Amino acid sequence: MEEGEHMNQEEWKEREKMYACWLCNFPGIRNAQMHKLSELCGGPEGIYHGSRQQWAQVLTPQQVEGLADYTGKWPPGARYSEMREEGIQLVTVADADYPERLKNIPDPPFALFVKGRLPDDGLPAIAVIGARECSEYGRFVARELGAALGRHGVVVVSGMAKGIDGISQQAALEAGGFSVGVLGSGVDVCYPARNRGLYSSLLRDGAVLSAYPNGTPARPRNFPPRNRIVSGLADAVVVVEARARSGTLITVDMALEQGREVYVVPGRVTDRLSDGCNRLIRQGAGVCLSPESFFEEIMQIGEKRKEKKKGACHRESGTASSDLLERRLSGLPEELAEVCKALDFSPRTAEEIRSLLPENYEDRQLISSLMQLCMAELAVQVSPGQFCLNGGKRTVG
C-alpha cells in the first residue's frame, strides 16, 4: 500500500471524528439516536450531509428543526480544532482505541471525550465505588485497596467523586498505577472542585473521560449514564461502603446487567454505612477481605475474559448499516463476500479475520481474497498484516 493511501485513510478517520464532535454537541439528542442515525447515514459525515427526511426517520420533528438550526450555527472544523488544541481527543465507537469492554455493553456511548491517555485494553481494570461521606474505616480500606491495585498494574476506574471514589484513585496514582476518572460533566470541568488535585494527577498520569461535550456542567441527570460507563470500563466492581439507600447500589445494578462481577468490603452490622454492602453479601456478592486475596481473583477474572474473547466472534462496531454492508457485498463472489463480512472499520489481523471464517477457508485463499478486496477498494491494508473496511468506498461498483 502506498503512503498516500494510508494518509487518506487517516484523514478520513479524523474527518469522521470532526463530524462526530458536531453531532455529540447537539443538545437533546439521545445516545441510541446517534447510533441509529450513524447506521442509517453511514457514519457521522453522512449524518451531517443528510437530508431532513433522513433525520426524520430517527429524530422527532422538533429535533429535526433543532438540528438544522444548530448545524447552520456550529462550524464543525473550527470547533473541533478548538477542542483538539485543548488537548482533548474524541474516540468514537468505530475507533480501534475505543475501550473494548465498553463497546460490548448494551447501548455503548457513541463517543467519548478524553483528556489524558486511555489504558491498554489488555490490562485488568477494577471499578472502586462507595460512599461520599465515608468513615475513617472506609477511607483506610479505599486507600489500601487503591494502592495495592496500582502496584499490581490494575487500572482503577471511578467517578472522581468525593469519598471512596477519589481516595482509591489518588492512592492508585501515588502507588505508580493508572486510573481513569469518568465524569458527569465535560472533561474540561473539574467536579467536584475540591478534587482539583486529583483531576490534575489524572491528566498527568491517567485519564479523564466523559460522554458529555466540553463545557457541560455536572447535572444530577448526568450521573446515572456516567455510572454505567464506570462499571462498563471494568472487569469487576468493588463496593467499599454504601448505605441501604445509596446511589452506589444503582451502579451495582448496572454492573450486574453488564455481566460484571461485584465484590464488597464487609462492615459491622451496626454500621449504617455498611448496610448496603452487607445486604449485597446476603444476595450473593463476592467478599473482598484483603487486597492480596482479591488480586488473585482479579487475575482469574482477567483470564476468563481473555478466553471468552478468544472463543467468541468479534462484535461489529455499528459504524456501517446492514444495508450499506449488503450493498458492499452485492455482486461479489461468495468467497470474497465471506471475507468482507469478517472485516470492520477497526483494523484486524489476518488471524482475527481467519477466526471469523468457515473452517475450510485456507490461509492462502484468505490472503488472496484480502488483496482482491484491497484492489477493489473495498478494504485497506492499514499496516503490515492488518486490514479494515475502506471507509471511502461507500458502495460497490
N, C-alpha and C positions, 0 to 999 in steps of 0.2 A: 504494500500500500504506500502511495506517495504521501510525503509530509503534508502537503497542501490539503489532501483529503481528510487527514486527521484533524487539521486545524478547522476545517469546515464543520466537522462533527462537533468539535468543542465549542465553536461559535454558535452552532445550533442549540446546544445544551444551555449555554449562557443566555441565549435569547429566550428560550422557554422559561428559564428562571425569572427573567425580567417580566414576562407576562404573568407568571405565577404570582409574582410580587404584586402586580396590579390587581389581580383577582382577590388575593388574600386581604388587601387593604379596603376592599369594598365592604362597607358596614352592612350588617344584617343578613349576609349570606351564610348558610349552614355548611358544615363540613361535607355532609352527604351530597349536597347540591353541587359543590365544587367537583367532587368525584364524578358525578353524573354528567355534568357539563363537559368535563375533560374527556370522558368516554365518547360522548356524543360528537364533539367537535375535533377529536384527535389531538388534544393537548391544549395548554394554556394559550398559545398563539392562535390556535384555531378558534378558541372562545372569543378572543379579542376581536378578530376579524369576522366573527359570526354575525348572523342576522338576528333581528329581534324575534323572528319566527322560530329560529333555533333555540334562542334563550328561553322562549315561552314554553318550550317542551319540558323545562325543568323549574323555571322560576315563576313566581306569581306575576300578574300584570304590574303590580306596584314595584316589584323588584326589577322587572324588565325596564320600566321607565327610569327607575333609580340608577340602574347600571348604565344606561345610555347617557344620562346626565353626568354621572360620575366619570365616565370614560372621556367625555369631552373636556373635563377639567383636570384630569390626573395624567400627566405625561409619564408613561412607563420608563422611558430611557433615563430621564433626569432624576426621577425619584429612586430608581434602582441604583443609579450611580451614587447618589447621596447616601443611601444605606450601606453600600459597599465601602465607601470612604470612611464610615464609622466603624469599620471592622466587623460588620455583621454579614453573615452569609445566609443564603436561603437554600434549604435542602428539601427537594420535593420527593414524593413517594416514588417517583420514577428514577431517582438517582441511585447510583451504586452505593453511595455513602450514607443513604438513609438507614437508620438503625433497623437491623433485621428483625429483632424481637417486636418492635413497634409495628413493622409492616404486616405482621401476622395477627394483630388483634382485630376484633370487629371494628369497622369504620375507622381505620387509622387516620391520623391527621394528614390532610392533603399536603401540607408543607410545614417545615419547622424553621423558625428564625434562630440562628445560632451565633453566639459570641463566644470565642474560645475555640477549642478543638474537641470534636466528638471522639469518644474512646473506640478502641478496636472492638468490633463485634465479637471477636473470639474470647475476650476477657469475661470472666464471670462478673455478674452485676447483682447487687442486692439493694433493695429499697428499705431504708430505715425510717420509720414514721412513728409518731406518738404525740403526746400532749404538748401543747404550747406552754401551759403553766405547769411544768413538770416539778417533781420533788427532787431533792438532792440525790436520792437513790436513782431516779431516772436519769439525772444529769451524769452521774458516775457511770451507769451502765451504757448510756449513749456514747460517752467519751471513750470508754474501754472498747466497746464494740466497733466504733468507727475507726479507732486507731489500729485495732487488730486486722480489720478488713483492709485498711490501707496498706499495712505492712505486707499482707499476703497478696497484694496485687488485685484485690477485688474492688470493682468500681462501686462507689456508694452513691446511690441515687436518692434524692429527696427534693422537697419543695422550698428549701432555703428559709423555712419558717422559723419563727422564734421557738425555742424549746428543743425538743428531741431532734427534730429535723436538722436544724442548723448546727447543733452541738456535734452530732455524728459526722456531718460533712466537714466541719472545721477540723475535727480530730483526724479524719482520714487524710486530709491535705497536710496537716502538720506531721503526720507519720510518713510522708513521702508518697502517699497514694493519689488516686484520681477520684474526682467527684463531679457529678452533674447536677446542677440546680435547675429544676423545672419551674417556671414562673407562671403566675396567673395574671401577668401584665406583659407589656413589651419587654424585650431583653435590655432595652435602654432605660428601664425603670427599676430602681432598686427597691424592692418591697419584701419585708419591712425595712424602713430606712435605718433602723438600729443595726441591721446586719450588713452595713456598708463594707465593713472589713472582710466579711466572708465573701461578699459579692466580688470584691477586688481580687481575693485569693482564687476564686473560681475562674475568673477571667484570665488569671496568670497561669494557673496550674491545672485547670479543668475546663469546664464549660457551663454556660447558662443557655437555656433554650426555651422557646415558647411557641405555641401555635398562634399567638396573637402578634399583630404587626407593631412596629415601633410607635411609641407614644401612648399605647393602650394602658390606661390606669388599672390598678388592681381592684376589680369589682367582685362582689360576692358570687355572682353567677359564673365567673371565670374559673372558679376553683374546682368544682366537680370535674369538668373536662381536663383541667390540669392534673388532677389526681389520677385519672385513668392513664395519662401519659407516664406518670411516675411509676405506677405498677407495670405498665406495658414495657418499659425500658429494662425491667429487672427479671432475673430468673426466679427470685423469691422475695417476699416481703416480711420484714421483721417489725413487730409492734412492741415498743418498749413500755409505754404507759398510755392507757386510754380509759376514760370514764365509760359508764354504761351507755350514755347517750353522747357519742363523740363523732366528730366528722372523720376521725381516723378509721372508724368502722365502715364508713362508706367506701373508703379506699380499699379496705379489705374485701368488701363485696365485689368491687370491680376486679380486684386481683383474682379472686376465685372464678369469676366469669371468664377471665382471660386464661385460665388454666395455670395460674401461678401458685407455687407453694406458699403457705402462710405459717409463720412462726411467731411465737410470743414469748416475752420475758415474763415469767410468773411474778406475782406480788402477794403481799399479805391479804388475807380475806377481809381484814378490817379497813383496808386502804381503798378509798373510793376511786383513786387514780388507777387502781388495778382491776376494778370491776369489769371493765370491758375485756381486758386481757384474760382474766380468769374464766370469763364466760366463753371466750374463744377456745380456750383449752378444753372446756367441758364439751364443746361442739366438735372437737377433734383436731384442732390446730396443733402443729408441732411445737415443741418446747425448746427454747434456747436457754441452756443452763450456763454455758460459758462460751467465749469467743472461739476457744480451741476446738471444742466438740462440734460447734456449729460450722466451723470452717471445713471439717471433714464432710459434713452433709452437703455443703455448698459444692464441693468438688464432685460429689455424686450426682447432684442436680445438673451440673455442667456437662458431665459425661452423658447423661440421659438426653440432654438437649442436642448434643453432637450426634448421637446415634439416631435420634429422631430426624434430624436434618439430613443425615446420610441416607436414611432409608426412604425419605419422602420426596415427592416431586416438588420442584421449586414452584412457589406461588407466583402467578402473574402480578405485575405491579399495578396494572389497571390504567396504564397510560394510553393504551390503544383500545378502541372499542372493538367488540366482537365483529361488527360489520366491517370495520376497517381491516381487520385481520383476514376476514373472508375475502375481501377484495384483493388483498396481497396474494392470497393462495389461488385465486381463480386462474385457471389455465396452466398451473404448474404441474409437472409430472408428480405422481404420488410420493416418490422418494424425496423429492425436493420439498414438497409441502410438509412432510413429516418433520424435516429438519427446521423449516421455517417456523413451525408451531412451537418448537423447542427453544426458539430464540426469544429474547426480551430486549427492552431498551437498555437494561443494565448488562454490562459485559459478562459473558460466561465463557469458561474454558471449554475446550473440546471434550474433556472428561465429563464436565457437568452436562453438556448438551447430549453426549452419548448416553448418560444415565436416564434421560427422558425419552429415549427412542426404543423401538422394539428390540428384543434380544438378538434377532437375526440380522441386525444392521451392522455391517462390518466397518472397522475403523477407517480403512482406505476409502470406502464408499462415503463415509462421513466427510472426510477432508475434501474429497472431490465435490460433494454437494455444497459444502460451505464456500468453496471457491466459485462455483457456478452462481450461488446466490449473491456473492460479492460482485461478480461481473454483471449481474442483472440489476445491481444497485438496490437489492432488497436487504442486504446485510453489509456490515462494515467490520473489517478486522481492525480493532482499535489499538491492539498491541500484539506482539507475537503470541499466538495461541489463544487469543481472546476475541470473541465475536459478539456482535449485538445487532439488533434490527437497525436498519438505516432510517433514521427519523426524517430525512429529507425526501424519501421516496414514499409518497402517500398512497399511491395506487400502483397496480401492476400495469405494464404496457406503456 
